[in-house]
Amino acid sequence: MITLDRLVNVLGGYGVRLGWSSVPRSTELRSVAIREGERAVAGDVFLAIGAATPSEAMRWAKSAHAILVLTRGDAEPMTFDEGAGVGAVMLVDDRLSWSEVAAIIYGLVLEGRETAAGRGPTDLFALADSVADTVGSPVVIHDALLRVLAYSRLQQHVDPAQVETILGRQTPDRLHALFHARGVFTHLANSDEPSFVEGDAESGVTGRMVVAVRSGRELMGSVWVACSEPLEDSRRAALAEGAQTVALHLLRSQASADLERQVESELVIRLLEGSVDSATAASKLGLPQSGLRVIALQASVGAKRDTALLLAFERATAGFGWSRPGRSALAGNTIYTVLPGEQAAVARRWVTGLEAALPEGVALLAGVSGPATVTDLAAARQEADECLALHESSPGSAAPAYDESWDD
């Protein structure tokens, strides 16, 4: 189940816009349907796949008793009214395929109780196993920054470079330089065809077959196969097909993760503003009632802040919800994290860990509040902001904590 408001907000980031609505944004959506032959199966969300015009899509959706219909919107001028028989219409960008739309919708509506953080890794490892079984060689799936997302079980006889990559959870710098020199990243940016990378004994690489994982024009990641020679045609085709499946999975996971971040951020911001029942909000976030600290954090690469800040927020909120100790929100140019831990050292370790997970060159500034209960978090936020300002005057030092900075 998902509300119309949530669905509109998440899909807006993927080229789907709300064209018209006569129902409250709080309307709950619990099922998905498409047209099957000459009949439209009933469902709250109707995907008008194959509709020649928006008008036809509306007729199909009405017969399916749909609340929301998704359709292409450029074929003809569109006008809507409350007699249309549908509560809301969303228009899908032509660059987004129906397969991608379906992956997102089914993931959010039918699997809304399970976040991408909870489902994604398990599913992706299984997918890596499936691709490896098909091509007959070990597989590693990377994101767009060459961080390891998943790998197949079949890794017993891989080369040293693959082992190092898996253990380090990302491509080592020397291998990154090698692949850059071989033109691998240029190929990934411009082609969906698998490409063979010759081995390099000095780097411990026996050879790789690599293919881009793409959603529309966006490069989402890549699939790497350890092999000493190019894959033959059938296995090469299987690799390309597997990359498309990985793309759909990552798209669905990304959409669910975006939804999870929205929910988390809203609760954290409202906690820090003191505008909600603190005990209930903390419970929803999985936070204890006391022994908390607020961390205020900013990130930059030189004079540029936006990209670094978004990347830091993505890393701060990545992974299983229950495996992350803190809960974070992005407000303006600052990331706020509510972290369990009486001691300031716990917060500093969190900041250090986040910095280590970011690309080289990203600089962090942080301030840490004193210990607080959930009812004191608004004041703790102010303390963290003061300490962040203090850290700006002495970058390179440890993040200052409010209860340790009385003389500063």
C-alpha positions in Angstrom: 0.0 0.0 0.0 1.1 3.5 -0.8 -0.6 6.9 -0.7 -1.1 8.9 -3.9 1.0 11.7 -2.5 4.0 9.3 -1.9 3.6 7.8 -5.3 3.5 11.2 -7.1 6.6 12.4 -5.2 8.6 9.3 -6.0 7.6 9.0 -9.6 8.3 12.7 -10.2 12.0 11.8 -10.0 11.7 9.4 -12.9 9.9 11.4 -15.5 6.3 10.8 -14.5 4.2 13.9 -13.7 0.8 14.4 -12.2 -1.5 15.7 -15.0 -4.7 16.0 -13.0 -6.3 14.8 -9.8 -9.7 15.1 -8.2 -9.0 12.9 -5.2 -7.1 13.7 -2.0 -3.4 13.1 -2.0 -3.9 10.9 1.1 -5.8 8.4 -1.0 -4.4 4.9 -0.4 -3.5 2.7 -3.4 -3.4 -1.0 -2.8 -3.4 -2.8 -6.2 -2.1 -2.6 -9.7 -3.7 -3.7 -13.0 -3.1 -3.7 -16.7 -5.4 -4.5 -19.6 -5.6 -8.2 -20.5 -6.9 -8.8 -24.0 -10.3 -7.1 -24.2 -10.8 -6.8 -20.5 -9.3 -4.5 -17.9 -8.7 -6.2 -14.6 -9.7 -4.1 -11.6 -7.0 -2.3 -9.7 -6.4 1.0 -7.9 -3.4 1.9 -10.2 -3.9 1.2 -13.9 -1.0 1.1 -16.3 -2.4 2.0 -19.8 0.1 -0.1 -21.7 -0.8 -0.1 -25.4 -3.4 2.6 -25.3 -3.3 4.5 -28.6 -4.5 7.8 -27.0 -5.0 9.2 -23.5 -8.7 9.1 -24.1 -8.5 5.4 -24.7 -6.4 5.0 -21.5 -9.1 6.8 -19.5 -11.8 4.5 -20.9 -9.8 1.4 -20.0 -9.0 2.8 -16.5 -12.7 3.6 -15.9 -13.7 0.0 -16.7 -11.0 -1.2 -14.3 -12.4 1.0 -11.5 -9.0 2.6 -11.1 -8.2 5.5 -8.9 -5.1 6.4 -10.8 -4.1 5.8 -14.5 -0.7 6.2 -15.9 -0.5 6.9 -19.6 1.6 8.5 -22.3 0.6 12.1 -22.6 2.0 13.6 -25.9 -0.3 12.0 -28.5 -3.2 14.5 -28.1 -4.3 17.5 -26.1 -5.6 16.4 -22.7 -8.5 17.7 -20.8 -9.9 16.2 -17.6 -13.0 16.6 -15.5 -14.6 14.9 -12.5 -16.9 12.9 -14.8 -13.9 11.1 -16.3 -14.4 8.2 -13.9 -10.8 8.2 -12.8 -9.5 10.1 -9.7 -6.0 11.0 -11.0 -3.9 10.9 -14.2 -0.1 10.7 -14.4 1.8 11.2 -17.6 4.8 9.0 -18.4 7.8 10.5 -20.2 8.5 8.7 -23.5 12.1 8.1 -22.4 10.9 5.8 -19.6 9.9 2.3 -20.8 6.7 0.6 -19.5 8.9 -2.2 -18.1 10.6 0.4 -15.9 7.4 2.0 -14.9 5.9 -1.4 -14.0 9.0 -2.3 -11.9 8.6 0.9 -9.9 4.9 0.7 -9.5 4.7 -2.9 -8.5 7.6 -2.4 -6.0 6.0 0.6 -4.3 2.4 -0.4 -4.3 2.6 -4.2 -3.7 5.8 -4.2 -1.7 5.4 -1.0 0.2 5.8 -2.6 3.6 9.3 -3.8 2.6 11.9 -1.2 1.7 14.5 -1.6 -0.9 17.1 -1.6 1.9 15.4 -4.7 3.2 14.8 -6.5 0.0 17.4 -5.2 -2.4 20.6 -6.9 -1.4 19.1 -10.4 -1.1 17.3 -10.1 -4.4 20.4 -8.7 -6.1 22.7 -11.5 -4.9 20.2 -14.0 -6.2 20.2 -12.2 -9.6 24.0 -12.2 -9.7 23.8 -16.0 -9.1 21.3 -16.3 -12.0 23.5 -14.3 -14.4 26.6 -16.3 -13.4 24.8 -19.6 -14.0 23.7 -18.4 -17.4 27.1 -17.1 -18.6 29.1 -19.8 -16.8 31.5 -17.4 -15.0 31.7 -15.4 -11.8 29.7 -12.1 -11.8 30.0 -8.9 -9.8 27.4 -6.1 -10.0 28.6 -2.5 -9.4 26.8 0.8 -9.0 27.7 3.9 -11.0 30.5 4.7 -8.7 32.0 1.2 -9.0 31.0 0.1 -5.5 30.1 -3.5 -5.2 26.4 -4.1 -4.9 26.3 -7.9 -5.2 28.3 -10.9 -6.4 27.6 -14.4 -7.4 28.4 -17.5 -5.3 30.6 -18.7 -8.1 33.9 -17.0 -7.0 36.2 -19.9 -6.1 38.7 -19.5 -8.9 38.6 -15.8 -9.6 41.7 -13.7 -10.1 43.3 -11.7 -7.3 41.8 -8.4 -8.5 38.3 -9.7 -8.2 38.9 -11.0 -4.7 40.4 -7.6 -3.7 37.4 -5.8 -5.2 34.8 -7.9 -3.4 36.6 -7.7 -0.1 37.0 -3.9 -0.4 33.4 -3.5 -1.6 34.7 -1.3 -4.4 37.1 -1.2 -7.4 40.6 -0.4 -6.1 42.2 2.8 -7.5 44.8 1.0 -9.5 42.2 -1.1 -11.3 40.1 2.0 -11.8 43.1 3.6 -13.5 43.6 0.5 -15.7 40.0 0.4 -16.8 40.0 4.1 -17.5 43.1 3.7 -19.7 41.5 0.9 -21.6 38.5 3.0 -22.4 36.1 0.9 -20.3 34.2 3.9 -18.8 33.8 5.6 -22.1 32.3 2.5 -23.5 29.9 2.1 -20.5 28.8 5.7 -20.9 28.0 5.3 -24.6 27.0 1.7 -25.3 24.7 -1.0 -24.1 26.7 -3.7 -25.7 29.0 -6.0 -23.7 32.7 -5.3 -24.1 35.8 -7.4 -23.4 38.7 -6.1 -21.3 42.0 -7.8 -21.9 43.8 -9.2 -18.9 46.7 -7.5 -17.1 49.0 -9.8 -15.2 50.6 -6.9 -13.3 47.2 -5.8 -11.9 46.0 -9.4 -11.2 43.3 -9.3 -13.9 42.8 -12.3 -16.1 40.1 -10.6 -18.2 36.6 -9.1 -17.9 33.4 -8.9 -19.9 31.5 -5.8 -18.9 28.1 -4.4 -19.8 26.3 -1.2 -18.7 23.2 -1.3 -16.5 21.1 1.6 -17.7 17.7 3.1 -17.2 16.8 5.3 -20.2 20.0 7.4 -20.6 21.0 7.1 -17.0 24.0 4.8 -16.2 23.0 3.1 -13.0 25.8 0.6 -12.8 27.5 -2.3 -14.6 27.8 -6.1 -14.6 31.3 -7.6 -14.7 32.1 -11.2 -15.7 35.5 -12.7 -14.9 36.7 -14.5 -18.1 40.0 -14.9 -19.9 38.5 -14.5 -23.4 35.3 -12.9 -24.9 32.1 -14.7 -24.2 30.6 -16.5 -27.2 27.4 -15.2 -28.8 24.8 -16.9 -26.7 26.4 -16.1 -23.4 27.1 -12.6 -24.6 23.4 -12.2 -25.3 22.5 -13.7 -22.0 24.8 -11.1 -20.2 23.1 -8.2 -22.1 19.7 -9.6 -21.1 20.8 -10.0 -17.5 22.0 -6.4 -17.4 18.4 -5.3 -18.4 17.0 -7.3 -15.5 19.5 -5.8 -13.1 18.5 -2.3 -14.3 14.8 -3.0 -13.5 15.8 -4.3 -10.1 18.0 -1.2 -9.3 15.2 1.1 -10.6 12.7 -0.5 -8.2 15.1 -0.5 -5.4 16.0 3.1 -6.0 12.4 4.2 -6.0 11.7 2.3 -2.8 14.8 3.8 -1.2 13.7 7.2 -2.2 10.4 6.6 -0.5 12.1 5.3 2.7 14.3 8.4 2.8 11.3 10.7 2.4 9.5 9.1 5.3 12.7 9.0 7.5 13.6 12.6 6.6 10.1 14.0 7.4 10.0 12.3 10.8 13.6 13.4 11.7 12.9 17.0 10.7 9.7 17.1 12.7 11.5 15.6 15.7 14.2 18.3 15.4 11.6 21.0 15.2 9.7 19.6 18.1 6.5 19.5 16.1 5.4 15.9 16.7 4.8 13.5 19.5 8.4 12.8 20.1 7.9 9.3 21.7 5.8 8.1 18.8 8.1 9.5 16.2 11.2 8.0 17.8 9.5 4.7 18.0 8.6 4.8 14.3 12.3 5.6 13.6 13.5 2.8 15.8 15.3 5.3 18.1 15.6 5.0 21.9 14.0 7.7 24.1 17.2 8.9 25.6 21.0 8.8 25.1 20.8 10.5 21.8 23.1 13.0 20.0 22.4 15.2 17.0 25.1 15.5 14.4 25.0 18.5 12.0 27.1 17.8 8.9 28.1 19.6 5.7 30.0 18.2 2.7 31.9 19.8 -0.2 34.4 19.2 -3.0 36.4 22.5 -3.2 33.8 25.2 -3.6 31.1 22.9 -4.7 28.6 21.7 -2.2 25.5 20.3 -3.8 26.8 17.1 -5.3 28.9 16.2 -2.3 26.0 16.9 0.1 23.7 14.7 -1.8 26.3 11.9 -2.0 26.9 12.2 1.7 23.2 12.0 2.4 22.9 8.9 0.2 25.7 7.2 2.1 24.3 8.2 5.5 20.9 6.6 4.6 22.2 3.6 2.7 21.6 0.0 3.8 19.1 -1.8 6.0 17.1 0.6 8.2 17.7 -1.6 11.2 21.4 -1.9 10.5 22.0 1.9 10.5 22.4 3.3 14.0 21.3 6.8 13.0 18.4 8.4 11.3 19.0 11.3 9.0 17.4 14.2 7.2 18.6 16.8 4.7 17.6 20.4 5.5 19.0 23.1 3.3 22.8 22.6 3.0 23.0 20.5 6.2 22.5 16.8 7.0 21.1 16.2 10.5 21.6 12.7 12.0 20.0 11.6 15.3 22.4 9.0 16.6 22.0 6.8 19.7 25.1 7.0 22.0 25.9 8.8 25.3 29.5 9.4 24.4 30.7 11.9 21.8 33.3 9.4 20.6 30.4 7.3 19.1 29.3 10.3 17.0 32.8 11.0 15.9 33.3 7.4 14.8 30.1 7.7 12.8 31.4 10.9 11.1 34.7 9.2 10.4 33.0 6.1 8.9 30.9 8.3 6.6 33.9 10.2 5.4 35.7 7.0 4.6 32.8 5.8 2.5 32.9 8.9 0.3 35.1 9.5 -2.7 38.5 11.0 -2.2 38.4 14.8 -2.2 35.1 15.1 -0.4 35.5 17.2 2.8 33.2 17.0 5.8 32.5 19.5 8.5 30.5 18.3 11.5 29.2 19.4 14.9 27.9 17.1 17.7 25.3 18.1 20.3 25.4 17.1 23.9 23.5 14.0 25.1 19.7 14.4 24.8 16.4 12.8 25.2 13.8 12.7 22.4 12.0 15.7 23.9 15.3 17.7 23.9 16.2 17.2 20.2 15.2 20.7 19.1 17.7 22.2 21.5 20.2 19.5 20.6 19.9 20.6 16.9 20.9 24.1 17.9 23.9 22.8 19.9 25.0 20.7 16.8 24.7 23.8 14.6 26.9 25.8 17.0 29.5 23.1 17.0 29.3 22.9 13.2 30.1 26.6 13.0 33.0 26.0 15.4 34.4 23.2 13.2 34.3 25.6 10.2 37.0 27.7 12.0 39.2 24.6 12.5 38.8 22.2 9.6 40.9 19.1 9.8 40.3 18.7 13.5 37.9 16.2 15.1 34.2 17.2 15.1 33.6 19.3 18.3 30.9 18.2 20.7 28.8 20.7 22.7 29.5 19.2 26.1 33.2 19.3 25.5 33.5 22.8 24.0 32.5 25.1 26.9 35.8 27.1 26.5 35.6 27.5 22.7 
